[in-house]
């Protein structure tokens, strides 16, 4: 019995020694060593991938709060997924030219990381690779990078600019905003930029998933008519956003697109929109009116207007009031579903459509209404 107890304690001591070891392996041909806060990874080949959600930890993980610097030596070819997740005291990383990829969430939540040099050898930056690195102030994407994962630099609250080498074949930046090369997709707006208003370029057809997440400085965004798709969580937690102009070519609004935009006071959904994703306007508690110009109610995912005051007016086309009152989620606004008010210019256009009193002079068309003469744009000339 004593022998069994002695053997048990020896095994326990050995396991504790392994758990808190200051060196070990992290890939088939890679080793690591931790000395005075500096984690050095050496050897050749790929680093292991990890998944902290499923208790797959790097063997240095118990030292994460004492690691201030990571040195990766020449020969290492990849940085593993979640390899340095939540290392809040990490301030510097050395990445050699042998590394070709940075894994998903590799440096997520490294809140002390102020800068990182991405070498010209890197071809792939994984999703959320540097997200929530709140001290990171600038990033330059080299020409070699061909793939950038979703939200790679999201929620980096000090990041004012994402710059891209001019000869990169897949990506570019305009005023510090990350786009694909032909500027048809807006990928990431740096949330540390203090602009209050932003006009999206006319070349953009897609606002990417998470593109503006947490941009708390923005009060106004203009979405051009070129945009067809607004991605998932595109404007999530844009807490200062009061005005958003959605272009009339948008066909779909992604889930969580405007979730938690609590200062948004009104929104007009153009008649081109056919679908709205889950929770798109959840917690838009500042809304005082909604206008939906589509004759057929757009299909809605779950909880599109959750925590939106249903006593505010929902304006819809006059001939569609009954249809909205019967449509899923739209019907929650009940008797507050009203016909879109007729404006003066709308009335003028309606009057024009019903009159034959047209005058042509000097190759221009004028409209005679009663004793007054107007241009076709409604300007009174007599």
Beta strands, then each sheet from edge to edge (+ up, - down):
strand 1: 23-27
strand 2: 30-35
strand 3: 38-43
strand 4: 45-46
strand 5: 69-72
strand 6: 76-79
strand 7: 92-94
strand 8: 101-102
strand 9: 124-125
strand 10: 138-141
strand 11: 147-148
strand 12: 161-164
strand 13: 171-174
strand 14: 177-180
strand 15: 185-188
strand 16: 197-199
strand 17: 206-207
strand 18: 220-222
strand 19: 229-230
strand 20: 243-245
strand 21: 252-253
strand 22: 266-269
strand 23: 275-276
strand 24: 289-292
strand 25: 299-300
strand 26: 313-316
strand 27: 337-339
strand 28: 358-361
strand 29: 364-369
strand 30: 372-375
sheet 1: 1+ 2- 3+ 5+ 7+
sheet 2: 4+ 6+ 8+ 9+ 11+
sheet 3: 10+ 12+
sheet 4: 13+ 14- 15+ 17+ 19+ 21+ 23+ 25+
sheet 5: 16+ 18+ 20+
sheet 6: 22+ 24+ 26+ 27+
sheet 7: 28+ 29- 30+
end
